[in-house]
Amino acid sequence: MKDLEKQMVDYDFNVVGKIVVQESPNKEELEKAKELGKILSK
């Protein structure tokens, strides 16, 4: 994931947050996704 983040920054993307989910999200990942959604909606 760190390689992908670096690649996106190299392409001049603004990486706002990070979340990695395999299969279906657990409770902690869902909370993190909600927080990221709030940041992205501003």
mmCIF file of the N, C-alpha and C atoms, coordinates in Angstrom:
data_MODEL
# 
_entry.id   MODEL 
# 
loop_
_atom_site.group_PDB 
_atom_site.id 
_atom_site.type_symbol 
_atom_site.label_atom_id 
_atom_site.label_alt_id 
_atom_site.label_comp_id 
_atom_site.label_asym_id 
_atom_site.label_entity_id 
_atom_site.label_seq_id 
_atom_site.pdbx_PDB_ins_code 
_atom_site.Cartn_x 
_atom_site.Cartn_y 
_atom_site.Cartn_z 
_atom_site.occupancy 
_atom_site.B_iso_or_equiv 
_atom_site.pdbx_formal_charge 
_atom_site.auth_seq_id 
_atom_site.auth_comp_id 
_atom_site.auth_asym_id 
_atom_site.auth_atom_id 
_atom_site.pdbx_PDB_model_num 
ATOM 1   N N  . MET A 1 1  ? 0.830   -1.196 0.000   1.00 0.00 ? 1  MET A N  1 
ATOM 2   C CA . MET A 1 1  ? 0.000   0.000  0.000   1.00 0.00 ? 1  MET A CA 1 
ATOM 3   C C  . MET A 1 1  ? 0.872   1.256  0.000   1.00 0.00 ? 1  MET A C  1 
ATOM 4   N N  . LYS A 1 2  ? 1.985   1.187  0.694   1.00 0.00 ? 2  LYS A N  1 
ATOM 5   C CA . LYS A 1 2  ? 2.880   2.350  0.726   1.00 0.00 ? 2  LYS A CA 1 
ATOM 6   C C  . LYS A 1 2  ? 3.420   2.670  -0.661  1.00 0.00 ? 2  LYS A C  1 
ATOM 7   N N  . ASP A 1 3  ? 3.680   1.632  -1.453  1.00 0.00 ? 3  ASP A N  1 
ATOM 8   C CA . ASP A 1 3  ? 4.162   1.852  -2.818  1.00 0.00 ? 3  ASP A CA 1 
ATOM 9   C C  . ASP A 1 3  ? 3.099   2.554  -3.655  1.00 0.00 ? 3  ASP A C  1 
ATOM 10  N N  . LEU A 1 4  ? 1.849   2.130  -3.506  1.00 0.00 ? 4  LEU A N  1 
ATOM 11  C CA . LEU A 1 4  ? 0.753   2.751  -4.253  1.00 0.00 ? 4  LEU A CA 1 
ATOM 12  C C  . LEU A 1 4  ? 0.589   4.212  -3.837  1.00 0.00 ? 4  LEU A C  1 
ATOM 13  N N  . GLU A 1 5  ? 0.688   4.487  -2.545  1.00 0.00 ? 5  GLU A N  1 
ATOM 14  C CA . GLU A 1 5  ? 0.573   5.874  -2.071  1.00 0.00 ? 5  GLU A CA 1 
ATOM 15  C C  . GLU A 1 5  ? 1.682   6.738  -2.672  1.00 0.00 ? 5  GLU A C  1 
ATOM 16  N N  . LYS A 1 6  ? 2.903   6.229  -2.667  1.00 0.00 ? 6  LYS A N  1 
ATOM 17  C CA . LYS A 1 6  ? 4.027   6.989  -3.239  1.00 0.00 ? 6  LYS A CA 1 
ATOM 18  C C  . LYS A 1 6  ? 3.810   7.225  -4.729  1.00 0.00 ? 6  LYS A C  1 
ATOM 19  N N  . GLN A 1 7  ? 3.319   6.205  -5.420  1.00 0.00 ? 7  GLN A N  1 
ATOM 20  C CA . GLN A 1 7  ? 3.069   6.341  -6.852  1.00 0.00 ? 7  GLN A CA 1 
ATOM 21  C C  . GLN A 1 7  ? 2.015   7.412  -7.123  1.00 0.00 ? 7  GLN A C  1 
ATOM 22  N N  . MET A 1 8  ? 0.960   7.449  -6.345  1.00 0.00 ? 8  MET A N  1 
ATOM 23  C CA . MET A 1 8  ? -0.093  8.448  -6.532  1.00 0.00 ? 8  MET A CA 1 
ATOM 24  C C  . MET A 1 8  ? 0.443   9.855  -6.267  1.00 0.00 ? 8  MET A C  1 
ATOM 25  N N  . VAL A 1 9  ? 1.258   10.002 -5.239  1.00 0.00 ? 9  VAL A N  1 
ATOM 26  C CA . VAL A 1 9  ? 1.871   11.307 -4.949  1.00 0.00 ? 9  VAL A CA 1 
ATOM 27  C C  . VAL A 1 9  ? 2.785   11.718 -6.099  1.00 0.00 ? 9  VAL A C  1 
ATOM 28  N N  . ASP A 1 10 ? 3.527   10.738 -6.638  1.00 0.00 ? 10 ASP A N  1 
ATOM 29  C CA . ASP A 1 10 ? 4.395   11.026 -7.788  1.00 0.00 ? 10 ASP A CA 1 
ATOM 30  C C  . ASP A 1 10 ? 3.598   11.499 -9.001  1.00 0.00 ? 10 ASP A C  1 
ATOM 31  N N  . TYR A 1 11 ? 2.338   11.038 -9.123  1.00 0.00 ? 11 TYR A N  1 
ATOM 32  C CA . TYR A 1 11 ? 1.458   11.468 -10.212 1.00 0.00 ? 11 TYR A CA 1 
ATOM 33  C C  . TYR A 1 11 ? 0.691   12.744 -9.860  1.00 0.00 ? 11 TYR A C  1 
ATOM 34  N N  . ASP A 1 12 ? 1.085   13.405 -8.779  1.00 0.00 ? 12 ASP A N  1 
ATOM 35  C CA . ASP A 1 12 ? 0.483   14.664 -8.316  1.00 0.00 ? 12 ASP A CA 1 
ATOM 36  C C  . ASP A 1 12 ? -0.931  14.508 -7.773  1.00 0.00 ? 12 ASP A C  1 
ATOM 37  N N  . PHE A 1 13 ? -1.270  13.320 -7.270  1.00 0.00 ? 13 PHE A N  1 
ATOM 38  C CA . PHE A 1 13 ? -2.539  13.144 -6.568  1.00 0.00 ? 13 PHE A CA 1 
ATOM 39  C C  . PHE A 1 13 ? -2.360  13.581 -5.125  1.00 0.00 ? 13 PHE A C  1 
ATOM 40  N N  . ASN A 1 14 ? -3.413  14.075 -4.520  1.00 0.00 ? 14 ASN A N  1 
ATOM 41  C CA . ASN A 1 14 ? -3.401  14.450 -3.117  1.00 0.00 ? 14 ASN A CA 1 
ATOM 42  C C  . ASN A 1 14 ? -3.971  13.282 -2.314  1.00 0.00 ? 14 ASN A C  1 
ATOM 43  N N  . VAL A 1 15 ? -3.113  12.559 -1.599  1.00 0.00 ? 15 VAL A N  1 
ATOM 44  C CA . VAL A 1 15 ? -3.559  11.426 -0.787  1.00 0.00 ? 15 VAL A CA 1 
ATOM 45  C C  . VAL A 1 15 ? -4.062  11.976 0.541   1.00 0.00 ? 15 VAL A C  1 
ATOM 46  N N  . VAL A 1 16 ? -5.370  11.866 0.754   1.00 0.00 ? 16 VAL A N  1 
ATOM 47  C CA . VAL A 1 16 ? -6.018  12.476 1.919   1.00 0.00 ? 16 VAL A CA 1 
ATOM 48  C C  . VAL A 1 16 ? -6.022  11.537 3.116   1.00 0.00 ? 16 VAL A C  1 
ATOM 49  N N  . GLY A 1 17 ? -6.253  10.280 2.893   1.00 0.00 ? 17 GLY A N  1 
ATOM 50  C CA . GLY A 1 17 ? -6.307  9.309  3.977   1.00 0.00 ? 17 GLY A CA 1 
ATOM 51  C C  . GLY A 1 17 ? -6.053  7.919  3.432   1.00 0.00 ? 17 GLY A C  1 
ATOM 52  N N  . LYS A 1 18 ? -5.942  6.984  4.350   1.00 0.00 ? 18 LYS A N  1 
ATOM 53  C CA . LYS A 1 18 ? -5.663  5.614  3.925   1.00 0.00 ? 18 LYS A CA 1 
ATOM 54  C C  . LYS A 1 18 ? -6.597  4.658  4.651   1.00 0.00 ? 18 LYS A C  1 
ATOM 55  N N  . ILE A 1 19 ? -7.112  3.713  3.906   1.00 0.00 ? 19 ILE A N  1 
ATOM 56  C CA . ILE A 1 19 ? -7.872  2.618  4.503   1.00 0.00 ? 19 ILE A CA 1 
ATOM 57  C C  . ILE A 1 19 ? -7.732  1.415  3.586   1.00 0.00 ? 19 ILE A C  1 
ATOM 58  N N  . VAL A 1 20 ? -7.407  0.274  4.185   1.00 0.00 ? 20 VAL A N  1 
ATOM 59  C CA . VAL A 1 20 ? -7.252  -0.965 3.443   1.00 0.00 ? 20 VAL A CA 1 
ATOM 60  C C  . VAL A 1 20 ? -8.198  -1.981 4.065   1.00 0.00 ? 20 VAL A C  1 
ATOM 61  N N  . VAL A 1 21 ? -9.050  -2.569 3.227   1.00 0.00 ? 21 VAL A N  1 
ATOM 62  C CA . VAL A 1 21 ? -10.025 -3.546 3.705   1.00 0.00 ? 21 VAL A CA 1 
ATOM 63  C C  . VAL A 1 21 ? -9.922  -4.789 2.830   1.00 0.00 ? 21 VAL A C  1 
ATOM 64  N N  . GLN A 1 22 ? -9.818  -5.940 3.477   1.00 0.00 ? 22 GLN A N  1 
ATOM 65  C CA . GLN A 1 22 ? -9.801  -7.208 2.754   1.00 0.00 ? 22 GLN A CA 1 
ATOM 66  C C  . GLN A 1 22 ? -11.130 -7.903 3.003   1.00 0.00 ? 22 GLN A C  1 
ATOM 67  N N  . GLU A 1 23 ? -11.776 -8.325 1.914   1.00 0.00 ? 23 GLU A N  1 
ATOM 68  C CA . GLU A 1 23 ? -13.095 -8.964 1.990   1.00 0.00 ? 23 GLU A CA 1 
ATOM 69  C C  . GLU A 1 23 ? -14.150 -7.962 2.465   1.00 0.00 ? 23 GLU A C  1 
ATOM 70  N N  . SER A 1 24 ? -14.580 -8.043 3.720   1.00 0.00 ? 24 SER A N  1 
ATOM 71  C CA . SER A 1 24 ? -15.573 -7.092 4.238   1.00 0.00 ? 24 SER A CA 1 
ATOM 72  C C  . SER A 1 24 ? -14.980 -6.387 5.456   1.00 0.00 ? 24 SER A C  1 
ATOM 73  N N  . PRO A 1 25 ? -15.349 -5.124 5.660   1.00 0.00 ? 25 PRO A N  1 
ATOM 74  C CA . PRO A 1 25 ? -14.745 -4.336 6.745   1.00 0.00 ? 25 PRO A CA 1 
ATOM 75  C C  . PRO A 1 25 ? -15.221 -4.788 8.123   1.00 0.00 ? 25 PRO A C  1 
ATOM 76  N N  . ASN A 1 26 ? -14.305 -4.683 9.094   1.00 0.00 ? 26 ASN A N  1 
ATOM 77  C CA . ASN A 1 26 ? -14.687 -4.933 10.479  1.00 0.00 ? 26 ASN A CA 1 
ATOM 78  C C  . ASN A 1 26 ? -15.135 -3.607 11.101  1.00 0.00 ? 26 ASN A C  1 
ATOM 79  N N  . LYS A 1 27 ? -15.489 -3.617 12.342  1.00 0.00 ? 27 LYS A N  1 
ATOM 80  C CA . LYS A 1 27 ? -16.029 -2.425 13.004  1.00 0.00 ? 27 LYS A CA 1 
ATOM 81  C C  . LYS A 1 27 ? -15.028 -1.262 12.981  1.00 0.00 ? 27 LYS A C  1 
ATOM 82  N N  . GLU A 1 28 ? -13.771 -1.557 13.258  1.00 0.00 ? 28 GLU A N  1 
ATOM 83  C CA . GLU A 1 28 ? -12.732 -0.513 13.266  1.00 0.00 ? 28 GLU A CA 1 
ATOM 84  C C  . GLU A 1 28 ? -12.557 0.097  11.877  1.00 0.00 ? 28 GLU A C  1 
ATOM 85  N N  . GLU A 1 29 ? -12.563 -0.743 10.853  1.00 0.00 ? 29 GLU A N  1 
ATOM 86  C CA . GLU A 1 29 ? -12.404 -0.251 9.481   1.00 0.00 ? 29 GLU A CA 1 
ATOM 87  C C  . GLU A 1 29 ? -13.609 0.580  9.051   1.00 0.00 ? 29 GLU A C  1 
ATOM 88  N N  . LEU A 1 30 ? -14.804 0.198  9.491   1.00 0.00 ? 30 LEU A N  1 
ATOM 89  C CA . LEU A 1 30 ? -15.996 0.989  9.181   1.00 0.00 ? 30 LEU A CA 1 
ATOM 90  C C  . LEU A 1 30 ? -15.922 2.372  9.814   1.00 0.00 ? 30 LEU A C  1 
ATOM 91  N N  . GLU A 1 31 ? -15.459 2.441  11.045  1.00 0.00 ? 31 GLU A N  1 
ATOM 92  C CA . GLU A 1 31 ? -15.302 3.742  11.714  1.00 0.00 ? 31 GLU A CA 1 
ATOM 93  C C  . GLU A 1 31 ? -14.284 4.601  10.985  1.00 0.00 ? 31 GLU A C  1 
ATOM 94  N N  . LYS A 1 32 ? -13.185 3.985  10.578  1.00 0.00 ? 32 LYS A N  1 
ATOM 95  C CA . LYS A 1 32 ? -12.151 4.706  9.846   1.00 0.00 ? 32 LYS A CA 1 
ATOM 96  C C  . LYS A 1 32 ? -12.701 5.224  8.514   1.00 0.00 ? 32 LYS A C  1 
ATOM 97  N N  . ALA A 1 33 ? -13.525 4.419  7.850   1.00 0.00 ? 33 ALA A N  1 
ATOM 98  C CA . ALA A 1 33 ? -14.138 4.826  6.581   1.00 0.00 ? 33 ALA A CA 1 
ATOM 99  C C  . ALA A 1 33 ? -15.089 6.001  6.793   1.00 0.00 ? 33 ALA A C  1 
ATOM 100 N N  . LYS A 1 34 ? -15.837 5.983  7.875   1.00 0.00 ? 34 LYS A N  1 
ATOM 101 C CA . LYS A 1 34 ? -16.742 7.103  8.174   1.00 0.00 ? 34 LYS A CA 1 
ATOM 102 C C  . LYS A 1 34 ? -15.963 8.388  8.406   1.00 0.00 ? 34 LYS A C  1 
ATOM 103 N N  . GLU A 1 35 ? -14.857 8.287  9.158   1.00 0.00 ? 35 GLU A N  1 
ATOM 104 C CA . GLU A 1 35 ? -14.011 9.466  9.405   1.00 0.00 ? 35 GLU A CA 1 
ATOM 105 C C  . GLU A 1 35 ? -13.438 9.998  8.097   1.00 0.00 ? 35 GLU A C  1 
ATOM 106 N N  . LEU A 1 36 ? -12.978 9.102  7.239   1.00 0.00 ? 36 LEU A N  1 
ATOM 107 C CA . LEU A 1 36 ? -12.423 9.515  5.950   1.00 0.00 ? 36 LEU A CA 1 
ATOM 108 C C  . LEU A 1 36 ? -13.501 10.166 5.088   1.00 0.00 ? 36 LEU A C  1 
ATOM 109 N N  . GLY A 1 37 ? -14.707 9.623  5.130   1.00 0.00 ? 37 GLY A N  1 
ATOM 110 C CA . GLY A 1 37 ? -15.824 10.204 4.384   1.00 0.00 ? 37 GLY A CA 1 
ATOM 111 C C  . GLY A 1 37 ? -16.114 11.626 4.819   1.00 0.00 ? 37 GLY A C  1 
ATOM 112 N N  . LYS A 1 38 ? -16.046 11.881 6.130   1.00 0.00 ? 38 LYS A N  1 
ATOM 113 C CA . LYS A 1 38 ? -16.269 13.242 6.644   1.00 0.00 ? 38 LYS A CA 1 
ATOM 114 C C  . LYS A 1 38 ? -15.209 14.189 6.135   1.00 0.00 ? 38 LYS A C  1 
ATOM 115 N N  . ILE A 1 39 ? -13.963 13.730 6.107   1.00 0.00 ? 39 ILE A N  1 
ATOM 116 C CA . ILE A 1 39 ? -12.863 14.563 5.607   1.00 0.00 ? 39 ILE A CA 1 
ATOM 117 C C  . ILE A 1 39 ? -13.064 14.858 4.125   1.00 0.00 ? 39 ILE A C  1 
ATOM 118 N N  . LEU A 1 40 ? -13.440 13.847 3.355   1.00 0.00 ? 40 LEU A N  1 
ATOM 119 C CA . LEU A 1 40 ? -13.591 14.011 1.909   1.00 0.00 ? 40 LEU A CA 1 
ATOM 120 C C  . LEU A 1 40 ? -14.790 14.870 1.537   1.00 0.00 ? 40 LEU A C  1 
ATOM 121 N N  . SER A 1 41 ? -15.785 14.935 2.398   1.00 0.00 ? 41 SER A N  1 
ATOM 122 C CA . SER A 1 41 ? -16.993 15.698 2.062   1.00 0.00 ? 41 SER A CA 1 
ATOM 123 C C  . SER A 1 41 ? -16.844 17.195 2.333   1.00 0.00 ? 41 SER A C  1 
ATOM 124 N N  . LYS A 1 42 ? -15.748 17.596 2.930   1.00 0.00 ? 42 LYS A N  1 
ATOM 125 C CA . LYS A 1 42 ? -15.527 19.024 3.211   1.00 0.00 ? 42 LYS A CA 1 
ATOM 126 C C  . LYS A 1 42 ? -15.069 19.764 1.985   1.00 0.00 ? 42 LYS A C  1 
# 
